[in-house]
Amino acid sequence: MIVKHVVTQPAETVADITCDVCCQSTRVEGYGQQFGTLQAHWGYGSKHDGERYEVYLCEPCFFRTLSALRRERMVNTMFDEEPSTAEDEFGLVRRGDFWSDS
């Protein structure tokens, strides 16, 4: 007779993730948590060596932040000989990735 012992780990449940900017819930009714993150891990030689940052953003705050970064890029490159033509796609990696297919 073979006896198997099954050990189960309790699943970690996140009740809610709030936006670090506006302090609102990132939960979308019927769709779960919908948020973006701004992350950094600064390594050896940087002014912030060993520091890690992670900021959670709701959808409106994420796109406001992205818009501010686009403006900053525009200001920094406005006198370049060959201006960037993909301003609307700044930071966009993929479209139509509804189920996070890799």
PyMOL commands that set and color helices and strands:
alter all, ss='L'
color gray80, all
select helices_A, chain A and resi 59-77+87-89
alter helices_A, ss='H'
color red, helices_A
select strands_A, chain A and resi 27-28+32-33+36-41+52-57
alter strands_A, ss='S'
color yellow, strands_A
deselect
rebuild
show_as cartoon
